[in-house]
Amino acid sequence: MKREKIETSIDWREIETVLLDMDGTLLDKHFDDHFWEEHVPAVYAQQNGMNFWDAYDELMGKYRSKEGTLEWTDINYWSQELGLNIAEMKGKMNHLIQVHPYVLDFLQFCRDTRKKVYLVTNAHSKTLAIKMAHTDIETYFDRIVCSEELGVAKENPVFWEKLEKMLNIDKEKCLLADDNEDVLASAAKYGIKKLIFVAKSSSKKPVVYSGRFPSIIFFKELLPAA
């Protein structure tokens, strides 16, 4: 059953802090989907004398077993687990890393209106370095926080408690945008005020609205009307 879009409205006078996810939210998740679901299984199959689909099934099981944990995005863990140099493999495919449409416009709006802007991501620091080096978005943030720095993934409400203490932010005056409903649910449980679901995480996949949170397709939907 197709989900109907839950509309959002924002009074920017009430927002002091903007928290933004990276993969699927600011950056096109096509890179990650292609890398983990196509490229890694192909290399793993070749290395282990397997056919692609057997390798794919094995890897999907391994991935799912770590979903929602720090290992889920820890490329050091996956390099050891799979016997592959994941960081090197990602670096060779960085041409696929792309910023979603209207992201730069939104980030500039946040800077112009003097909001505190933080990138909060489960991505491993090595992955983050690769992606920041290939995009022009790093300078827009007051700080970048990886979940490994806090010792817990964003799916756990403890992440938001630690983040609030680290950044000295007021959760009642925060906006969080993410393409993961579980992350938004954990932030809601902790008390983050304004939650936005990004319904088109990948340029190669259809729009899927959230059943629980206000959704956007592009960040231009959050910009005030001219």
ABEGO torsion letter per residue (X at the ends): XBBBBBBBBBBAAABABBBBBABGAABBAAAAAAAAAAAAAAAAAAAAGBBAAAAAAAAAAAAAAABGBAAAABAAAAAAAAGBBAAAAAAAAAAABBBBBGAAAAAAAAAAAGBBBBBBBABBAAAAAAAAAABAAAAABABBBBAAAAGBBAABAAAAAAAAAAAGBBAAABBBBBABAAAAAAAAAAGBABBBBBABABAABBBBBBAABBBBABAAAABBBX
